[in-house]
Amino acid sequence: MGGTHARADDRRHPFHGTFWAMLQPPERDLVRGAGAVRRFAPGESLCRQGDSSQHVYVLLAGSLEIVTDVRTGYESVLAVRGPGDIVGELAAVDGRPRSATMRALEHVEALVVPAERFAALCQSRPGPAWALLLVVTGRLRELSQQHADHGGRPVLQRLVALLLDLAGRYGVAAGSAVTIAIPITQKSMAGLISASRESVVRVLADLRRRRLVTTARRRLTILRPDALEQLLS
């Protein structure tokens, strides 16, 4: 998640840079017409690892985390997604069982589209197909960058890279400060950067002492994004 980071003040609307933002209004209407809106409570699973469900989800409000179970019974956090993001898209491509669980972090409103309808839409309309390609390509690059970041960078830099990435995608600016507008726990942060929760707690405490961030329950505000970014160099 290091490398390049979208600046929070570059965000032009709530879905900036997401699948939904890349669609033109008529294309959004087509996707809406192919599915139905569903609401999920905090902690509710949209789908579970190993399920054979065949649906694609476009998040209209709220956020979720994507986790996978490993043999030890430990959950590994793979990603967090927010408004405008598409999830479960692989079901429309290969039709295989779910590779991970998608769990709501807060109240979620999602457009749920049967995979075969979404696939047919992509086959007949270049706009949604191109948007999906850009999303999948971006996530592959994100995964590659994560592996590079985790190869030897200290926890401080890995966490800072994550916070800047989240701020770029889901940040709400107020003056020079940026609040990450999705609830994310210290446990989730630790999973996303392959670190222990204790290490994340220590680094966050250090960033608070430097007056670079403030934290509340499942909310984090970056007070000085430029100063935080300097820690990556």
HELIX and SHEET records of a PDB file:
HELIX    1   1 ALA A    8  ASP A   10  5                                   3    
HELIX    2   2 PHE A   19  MET A   22  1                                   4    
HELIX    3   3 PRO A   25  ALA A   34  1                                  10    
HELIX    4   4 GLU A   89  ALA A   92  5                                   4    
HELIX    5   5 ALA A  115  SER A  124  1                                  10    
HELIX    6   6 PRO A  126  HIS A  150  1                                  25    
HELIX    7   7 VAL A  155  TYR A  170  1                                  16    
HELIX    8   8 GLN A  186  LEU A  192  1                                   7    
HELIX    9   9 ARG A  197  ARG A  209  1                                  13    
HELIX   10  10 PRO A  225  GLN A  230  1                                   6    
SHEET    1   A 4 ALA A  36  PHE A  40  0                                        
SHEET    2   A 4 VAL A 108  PRO A 114 -1                                        
SHEET    3   A 4 HIS A  55  ALA A  61 -1                                        
SHEET    4   A 4 ILE A  86  VAL A  87 -1                                        
SHEET    1   B 4 SER A  45  CYS A  47  0                                        
SHEET    2   B 4 THR A 101  ALA A 104 -1                                        
SHEET    3   B 4 LEU A  64  ASP A  69 -1                                        
SHEET    4   B 4 GLU A  75  ARG A  81 -1                                        
SHEET    1   C 4 GLY A 171  ALA A 174  0                                        
SHEET    2   C 4 ALA A 177  ILE A 180 -1                                        
SHEET    3   C 4 ARG A 219  ILE A 222 -1                                        
SHEET    4   C 4 VAL A 213  ALA A 216 -1                                        
END                                                                             
